[in-house]
Amino acid sequence: MKKLVSILVIAVMCLALSITAFAEVDFTLPKEKVRHVSYDEVRPGIVVDGQTANVQTPVLATGTTEAFFWGWVALSEDVVSFSYTINNGEAVTPADAVVTPEQAVLDAAKGVAGATTASRFGVKVPVTEGTQLVKIFADFEDGSEVFWIAEVTVGEATDYDPGEEPSEPSEPSEPSEPSEPSEPSNPESGDVSIIFVVVAAALVLTVVAKKKIFA
């Protein structure tokens, strides 16, 4: 029986580890201020050409140390900068990631619903051998919005720790109203209780003693 329980425990642990290692990435984008994204290239070597795999799971040659994400975005307001994270770590903002768009991009953005402007982006992200989760953000005056999520693999694919996405700060709760102080207990009632216990104990001892005498 003990052997069977041990086997079951090991099986459950292996299943939990496999679920953790192969957890699927959510590629859903908010599409609020970033109204449209043209995913053009992941350099070196990848022209996206409308292929979802080239956007979400690009594979770069072994030995590659930097991935360059190139394209343009149609926006509902001016972008301040572009930034990136690796495995949901701290955001990094390259100084040269915002690129002036050519007229063809501006013309194309005019046909995007809700867009009022456009920008080219060229974001350089350091990468290492294996797989890592890269997220590209458009930064605005009042916050950031992710618009490119990619599991980037250099050489052979590997498991990786995606870290934890930063949680939104919770709104402070309203202070609770102070409760009314309870009325002080009557000290006399406590004294009476003690006396009652002592008397009851004395009666019990008396009864026991009498039983022993007349036994």
Buried (B, 14 or more C-beta within 10 A) or exposed (E): EEEEEEEEEEEEEEEEEEEEEEEEEEEEEEEEBBBBBBBBBBBEEBEBEEEEEBBBBBBBEEEBEEBEBBBBBBBBEEBBBBBBBBBBBEBBBBEEBBBEBEEEBBEBBEEBEEBEBBBBBBBBBEBBBBBBBBBBBBBBEEEBBBBBBBBBBBBEEEEBEBEEEEEEEEEEEEEEEEEEEEEEEEEEEEEEEEEEEEEEEEEEEEEEEEEEEEE
